[in-house]
Amino acid sequence: MNKSSLLKTLIPDVVLPVAVYYACRRLGVAEECSMLLGAAAALVRVLLAAVVGRRFNGLAALVCAGFAAGALLTLVTGDPRFLLAKESFLSGLLGLLLLGSCLVGKPLMYALMRRLTAGDPGKLAEWERLWASAPQFRKVFLTLTLVWGAGLLAESIVRVPLIYSLPLDVMVGLSTVLQLATFALLIGWSLLYRRARLSRAAAR
């Protein structure tokens, strides 16, 4: 899956719970119930996608676990903001994992891309050869991992305080805008960075 496909896949997962939330609020449903219904709709979509694709992967499991944890905390505390904040907590955790992988010399972006090319043994062997012999190749994945890690962590640091300081009806929409904007910026930067690297390689 390329980066533009990733964004197209991400948008429905992000927009659906927001649309359900505002539809419920327009019908006079309380904030807590509206958030739970929005989360439930997103969870059903993830499960249906897993069933149709006949593959319940780690990403789907992580999304389901996040929904379950947010719903449980909402029911226990009565604070629907937990469902909104759990996405930022997950983004922050992913950002930390990406940055941490650079410290141990195994950029997570390289591991993820290797997984996506696992069906092509020839390409996988070429990547392993380049990783072992080409410092510039390793630098590309190190840079990608650092930028994505820093971007996701920054998004989490900015969004969580806003969730607990602004009205929920405002923050449900604004949170989605911030999340999509972050991914769009990171994807856009990645495409430009890749294009620059290819142009530099062609000029040599």
C-alpha angles and dihedrals in degrees: 000000000000125000096262090052089050091056092048089052093046097051098067091046090052100038099044098068090045092052091048091047095053092042090054093046090051088055090053099257116154120257095250094050091044091054092048092049091049091050091046091053091051091047092051090051092052092048093047091050089051092049094046091046090043090224127103100191132184093268092055090048091051092050092049092048090051092051091047093049093047093048092048093050090047092052093045097046101027089229112126091193089084089071090053095044097048091075090055091047089052091048090050092048091050090048091053091048091051093049092044091052089059091054092056092046097249107104108208093220089064091051091049093049091047088054091053091052095044090110091062108065093182094054091043091054090049091051091050090050092050092046090054097043110023118069091188090057090054090046091058093058092041090054093046092050094047094049094046092045093049092045095051092044092049091049090053093048091051099040102046096061090047091053090058097041105044128063112275094236089057097042097051090067097034092050090056091049091051092047095049092043091053093051092043091052093047093047092046092049091048092053092049091046091050091049091050092050092050092048091049091049092049092051093058 
